[in-house]
């Protein structure tokens, strides 16, 4: 699958989804920032520009009870066939250097 979104587009999309979750939880920016232990400025910048540290993003997710969404990031992909499973197993075997 080819990605046609820029990094900025992806950041902004995540920020808007978090903002929607905040509004659905009926929280103000100040309320969410306090609950998450994140500065109000960081939350405002994130919702406006999509810029935030990973630590703050995780804290916001926990405060909104979205931690499962964060923990689902970067899970290993499931292989589609037995051949690809065998290929992956062969590639992931430990490599050793030659003794001199």
C-alpha positions in Angstrom: 0.0 0.0 0.0 1.4 3.4 -1.0 1.2 6.2 1.5 0.2 9.5 -0.1 0.0 11.5 3.1 2.8 13.6 4.3 4.2 13.4 7.8 2.5 16.7 8.6 -0.8 15.4 7.3 -0.5 12.3 9.5 0.4 14.3 12.6 -2.5 16.6 12.0 -4.9 13.7 11.5 -3.9 12.1 14.8 -4.3 15.5 16.5 -7.8 15.9 15.1 -8.8 12.4 16.2 -7.6 13.1 19.7 -9.4 16.4 19.7 -12.6 14.7 18.7 -12.1 12.2 21.5 -11.5 15.0 24.0 -14.7 16.7 22.9 -16.7 13.4 23.0 -15.5 13.1 26.6 -16.8 16.6 27.2 -13.4 17.9 28.4 -11.9 21.3 27.8 -8.3 21.6 26.8 -7.4 22.7 30.3 -9.3 19.7 31.8 -7.6 17.2 29.6 -4.2 18.8 30.1 -4.6 18.6 33.9 -5.9 15.1 33.8 -3.0 13.9 31.6 -0.3 15.9 33.4 0.6 17.7 30.1 1.0 21.4 29.9 -1.9 23.3 28.3 0.6 24.8 25.8 1.6 21.4 24.6 -2.0 20.3 24.1 -2.9 23.5 22.3 0.2 23.1 20.0 -0.7 19.5 19.3 -4.3 20.2 18.4 -3.2 23.2 16.2 0.0 21.8 14.6 0.2 18.1 15.4 3.5 18.6 17.3 3.9 16.8 20.6 6.4 14.5 22.3 5.7 10.8 22.4 5.5 10.8 26.2 2.9 13.5 26.2 0.9 11.8 23.5 0.8 8.6 25.6 -0.2 10.5 28.7 -3.1 12.1 26.7 -4.2 8.7 25.4 -4.3 7.3 28.9 -6.3 10.3 30.2 -8.8 9.6 27.4 -8.7 5.8 27.9 -7.3 5.3 24.5 -4.2 3.5 25.6 -5.1 0.4 23.6 -4.8 2.5 20.5 -1.3 3.6 21.4 -0.2 0.1 22.4 -1.5 -1.2 19.0 1.1 0.8 17.1 3.8 -1.1 15.3 2.7 -4.6 16.1 4.3 -7.2 13.8 2.4 -7.7 10.6 0.8 -11.1 10.2 2.1 -13.1 7.3 -0.3 -13.9 4.5 1.1 -17.3 3.6 3.2 -20.2 4.9 5.9 -19.3 2.5 6.2 -15.8 3.9 6.3 -17.2 7.4 9.1 -19.6 6.6 11.0 -16.8 4.8 10.6 -14.6 7.9 11.8 -17.4 10.2 14.8 -17.9 8.0 15.7 -14.2 8.0 15.3 -13.8 11.7 17.7 -16.5 12.7 20.6 -15.2 14.8 23.7 -14.3 12.7 27.1 -15.1 14.0 30.4 -13.7 13.1 33.3 -15.9 11.9 35.9 -17.0 14.3 39.3 -15.7 13.4 
